[in-house]
Amino acid sequence: MSSHKGVLVSALILAAITPQSSYSAFWAPHIGVDYKWWGLEPNETYLPIFPRIDHAFNFYVGTRINGYFGIDFGYEESSRRQLSTTFEGGEIFFVEPELPYDATNITMRLKDFHMDLNFYWEVWRNFEIIFFAGLAMLHIDTHIYHLTSGTWFEFQNESEKKAMGRIGLGFQYNILPCVGFKFFINGDPCIRINDMGFDQYDNFYSFSPYKTAISYNLGIVYSFSNPRRHRTIVVEDPYRDND
């Protein structure tokens, strides 16, 4: 809960320091949805028992500020993946060595709330490069079932929420002033995912089963007003006849 408060406080601070007057800043709220290829692979040690995570969706709302800067708040959720493994005996993944014909069945789903700060650089008309950095609060939804001597047990598994930095590069092409297609790449430091709990003998285990991932997003964004509209600046001529 304290981590969520930290994200909220950061957002409020950002809003407070952003110029608020109608003359100095204009706002262009938007919503978007992406397909995300997560590309999350288990490391070599846990590759035999943990599933790979590939597919996810990202939903976000945000706003542009003066056309060049922006902030997004989003939610990502992966598909649920499952992997079953039967052991030959002697392998050690948790605490106790596995016996012949022991087995595991592990399901995994990732969810996160994230906040990103963006900078938009229009390199050609209607085509922008996006630089962004942010923070994600990642939740790992894991269920570990273990077959021991012919009986299935569910481990008392717990996974802490993890705050993770996000940094990436994106591209956006606006087919209409308020509609754009977006593609971006970012790194997810999922090596920080920590899976811990107790096995059927109440032995405590804790390990990090995944590598850092490179993710790819492809989606569409809709702005409720033209994010790059320009004001008409009226220059008063002091020598003009006012009559």
Backbone torsions as a table, in degrees:
resi	resn	phi	psi	omega
1	MET	NA	-39.1	179.5
2	SER	-62.9	-33.7	178.5
3	SER	-66.5	-40.7	177.6
4	HIS	-63.6	-38.1	177.6
5	LYS	-63.4	-37.6	179.0
6	GLY	-62.6	-40.9	177.1
7	VAL	-63.3	-42.6	-179.2
8	LEU	-64.4	-43.2	178.9
9	VAL	-62.0	-41.4	178.3
10	SER	-59.9	-41.8	179.4
11	ALA	-64.4	-41.1	-180.0
12	LEU	-66.7	-38.8	177.5
13	ILE	-63.5	-42.6	178.4
14	LEU	-60.4	-44.3	-179.9
15	ALA	-63.4	-34.6	-176.7
16	ALA	-71.7	-34.8	-176.5
17	ILE	-89.4	-8.2	178.4
18	THR	-78.8	136.6	179.5
19	PRO	-55.5	134.4	-172.4
20	GLN	-108.4	-19.4	-174.4
21	SER	-70.1	149.2	-177.6
22	SER	-66.6	-22.9	-179.4
23	TYR	-78.6	-37.5	-171.7
24	SER	-90.3	-19.1	-176.7
25	ALA	-147.2	143.0	169.4
26	PHE	-125.1	150.9	-172.0
27	TRP	-116.4	141.1	178.3
28	ALA	-132.7	87.8	-179.3
29	PRO	-63.1	151.5	-179.9
30	HIS	-148.4	163.4	171.5
31	ILE	-130.9	155.2	-179.3
32	GLY	-156.2	162.0	176.5
33	VAL	-142.3	139.6	-178.9
34	ASP	-131.1	148.6	160.0
35	TYR	-89.1	133.5	-178.6
36	LYS	-117.8	125.3	169.2
37	TRP	-95.1	106.2	-168.8
38	TRP	-77.0	-39.6	177.5
39	GLY	65.1	37.8	-176.7
40	LEU	-95.1	116.1	-176.7
41	GLU	-113.1	142.5	171.1
42	PRO	-64.8	150.5	174.6
43	ASN	-73.5	174.2	-171.7
44	GLU	-59.9	-33.4	-177.1
45	THR	-67.6	-41.5	-173.3
46	TYR	-107.4	10.4	178.7
47	LEU	-55.8	-36.5	-177.0
48	PRO	-70.2	-20.6	-170.5
49	ILE	-119.2	-19.9	-178.1
50	PHE	-103.2	138.3	-178.0
51	PRO	-76.7	153.3	173.4
52	ARG	-79.8	141.9	178.6
53	ILE	-110.5	118.1	-178.1
54	ASP	-112.9	-47.5	-165.4
55	HIS	-106.7	140.1	178.5
56	ALA	-157.3	168.5	174.2
57	PHE	-127.1	146.9	-178.4
58	ASN	-125.3	126.2	176.7
59	PHE	-119.5	136.7	-176.9
60	TYR	-150.5	156.7	171.9
61	VAL	-129.6	152.8	-179.9
62	GLY	-175.1	-163.0	179.7
63	THR	-153.9	150.0	167.1
64	ARG	-90.0	151.1	176.6
65	ILE	-127.7	114.5	-178.8
66	ASN	60.5	22.7	174.5
67	GLY	82.4	-26.6	-172.0
68	TYR	-106.8	-26.3	-177.2
69	PHE	-115.4	159.3	-179.5
70	GLY	-164.3	167.3	176.5
71	ILE	-140.5	138.1	179.4
72	ASP	-126.8	143.9	170.8
73	PHE	-121.4	125.4	-172.5
74	GLY	-139.8	170.4	177.5
75	TYR	-135.4	129.7	178.0
76	GLU	-119.0	144.4	176.1
77	GLU	-145.8	129.5	179.2
78	SER	-87.1	165.3	168.8
79	SER	-69.9	155.6	178.0
80	ARG	-84.1	126.7	-179.7
81	ARG	-116.2	152.2	-176.3
82	GLN	-137.6	143.0	177.0
83	LEU	-141.8	130.4	177.0
84	SER	-111.5	139.4	-177.6
85	THR	-138.3	135.7	173.8
86	THR	-110.5	135.5	-172.5
87	PHE	-98.1	151.5	175.8
88	GLU	-86.3	-21.7	-178.7
89	GLY	116.6	134.8	177.6
90	GLY	97.7	-16.3	179.2
91	GLU	-67.9	146.3	177.1
92	ILE	-125.3	109.7	176.1
93	PHE	-115.8	-32.5	-178.8
94	PHE	-108.4	-101.4	179.0
95	VAL	-120.4	-52.9	-177.9
96	GLU	-85.9	142.6	173.4
97	PRO	-61.3	144.1	180.0
98	GLU	-76.0	146.4	174.7
99	LEU	-95.0	158.3	176.0
100	PRO	-55.9	134.7	179.4
101	TYR	73.0	4.2	163.8
102	ASP	-63.0	160.4	-177.2
103	ALA	-153.4	161.6	171.7
104	THR	-128.6	152.9	170.5
105	ASN	-134.5	110.7	-173.6
106	ILE	-118.6	128.9	173.7
107	THR	-113.8	147.3	-175.5
108	MET	-143.9	137.2	170.8
109	ARG	-143.4	139.3	179.2
110	LEU	-110.2	141.3	175.6
111	LYS	-138.1	144.6	174.0
112	ASP	-152.6	152.0	167.1
113	PHE	-105.7	137.9	-176.1
114	HIS	-140.6	156.1	174.8
115	MET	-129.4	129.8	-178.5
116	ASP	-125.6	141.8	171.0
117	LEU	-105.9	131.7	-170.8
118	ASN	-122.6	148.6	168.0
119	PHE	-126.2	126.9	-176.4
120	TYR	-106.8	125.6	179.2
121	TRP	-119.5	113.0	-179.0
122	GLU	-84.3	102.9	-176.6
123	VAL	-86.5	-31.3	170.9
124	TRP	-134.9	167.1	179.8
125	ARG	-60.4	125.2	177.8
126	ASN	73.4	2.0	179.1
127	PHE	-121.1	126.1	-174.4
128	GLU	-127.2	146.1	167.1
129	ILE	-100.1	136.2	-177.2
130	ILE	-117.3	126.7	171.9
131	PHE	-107.4	130.1	-178.4
132	PHE	-142.2	153.8	175.0
133	ALA	-144.6	146.8	-177.2
134	GLY	-166.1	-165.9	-177.3
135	LEU	-136.7	136.6	177.0
136	ALA	-122.0	140.5	173.1
137	MET	-105.7	103.3	-170.5
138	LEU	-94.2	132.6	175.0
139	HIS	-115.8	132.1	-178.3
140	ILE	-108.2	116.8	179.6
141	ASP	-100.7	100.2	-174.2
142	THR	-123.6	138.4	171.9
143	HIS	-126.9	125.0	-177.9
144	ILE	-117.0	117.5	175.7
145	TYR	-110.6	137.9	-175.7
146	HIS	-129.9	130.0	176.6
147	LEU	-95.2	117.7	179.9
148	THR	-128.8	120.0	178.4
149	SER	51.8	40.7	175.2
150	GLY	84.6	3.3	-178.7
151	THR	-121.1	134.2	178.7
152	TRP	-89.0	133.9	174.6
153	PHE	-123.7	144.0	169.8
154	GLU	-100.3	123.4	179.7
155	PHE	-67.7	150.2	174.9
156	GLN	-79.7	79.4	-170.3
157	ASN	-90.7	137.7	176.1
158	GLU	-133.7	143.8	177.4
159	SER	-135.8	119.7	-179.3
160	GLU	-71.5	147.8	169.6
161	LYS	-69.1	139.6	-176.7
162	LYS	-122.8	131.6	172.1
163	ALA	-84.4	126.2	-175.8
164	MET	-131.1	136.6	175.6
165	GLY	-74.1	150.9	178.1
166	ARG	-130.3	134.7	174.5
167	ILE	-145.8	140.1	-176.5
168	GLY	-168.0	-178.6	-177.2
169	LEU	-134.0	136.6	-178.4
170	GLY	-136.8	169.8	178.4
171	PHE	-136.6	137.7	-179.9
172	GLN	-134.7	130.4	175.2
173	TYR	-116.7	123.4	-176.7
174	ASN	-96.1	106.6	179.2
175	ILE	-74.5	-23.8	172.6
176	LEU	-135.5	161.3	179.9
177	PRO	-54.5	-30.3	-175.5
178	CYS	-111.5	4.0	-178.5
179	VAL	-129.2	127.5	-179.5
180	GLY	-139.4	152.3	171.6
181	PHE	-101.1	136.6	-173.2
182	LYS	-127.2	139.8	172.7
183	PHE	-133.5	131.5	175.9
184	PHE	-149.4	159.9	-177.3
185	ILE	-123.6	136.1	175.6
186	ASN	-148.3	159.4	176.6
187	GLY	-96.5	136.1	176.0
188	ASP	-116.3	113.0	-177.6
189	PRO	-77.0	64.3	-175.4
190	CYS	-73.4	-1.1	172.0
191	ILE	-62.4	-17.2	-180.0
192	ARG	-82.2	-7.3	176.2
193	ILE	-62.0	125.0	-179.0
194	ASN	-119.0	121.5	178.7
195	ASP	-107.0	123.7	-177.3
196	MET	-144.0	159.8	-179.5
197	GLY	169.5	-158.5	-178.7
198	PHE	-128.8	136.8	178.9
199	ASP	-82.9	-170.9	-175.8
200	GLN	-68.2	-15.1	177.4
201	TYR	-101.9	12.7	-177.8
202	ASP	64.1	25.4	171.3
203	ASN	-81.8	133.6	-179.8
204	PHE	-81.9	136.7	174.7
205	TYR	-131.2	153.6	178.3
206	SER	-156.7	127.1	179.2
207	PHE	-157.7	165.9	178.7
208	SER	-115.4	102.1	-169.4
209	PRO	-86.4	-7.9	-170.9
210	TYR	-118.3	158.7	175.4
211	LYS	-90.2	168.8	167.6
212	THR	-67.1	138.9	-174.2
213	ALA	-112.3	148.4	168.2
214	ILE	-105.2	122.6	-174.1
215	SER	-111.3	150.8	179.6
216	TYR	-128.4	128.4	-179.7
217	ASN	-119.0	139.7	174.9
218	LEU	-135.1	126.3	-176.0
219	GLY	-163.6	-168.1	-177.4
220	ILE	-131.6	143.6	-179.7
221	VAL	-128.9	137.8	178.4
222	TYR	-118.6	125.7	177.4
223	SER	-101.3	139.5	-178.6
224	PHE	-80.5	-7.5	171.1
225	SER	-152.7	162.2	-177.5
226	ASN	-62.1	115.6	-175.4
227	PRO	-70.7	-14.2	-179.5
228	ARG	-121.9	31.8	176.3
229	ARG	-67.8	149.6	-177.6
230	HIS	-118.9	138.8	177.9
231	ARG	-76.6	150.4	170.5
232	THR	-86.3	117.7	-177.6
233	ILE	-94.0	121.3	179.7
234	VAL	-98.0	121.1	179.9
235	VAL	-102.8	120.8	179.8
236	GLU	-77.4	129.8	177.0
237	ASP	-93.0	112.0	-176.9
238	PRO	-65.8	-16.7	-177.1
239	TYR	-98.5	1.1	-178.0
240	ARG	-75.0	142.0	176.3
241	ASP	-73.2	121.7	-178.0
242	ASN	-77.9	-5.4	-179.6
243	ASP	-74.2	NA	NA
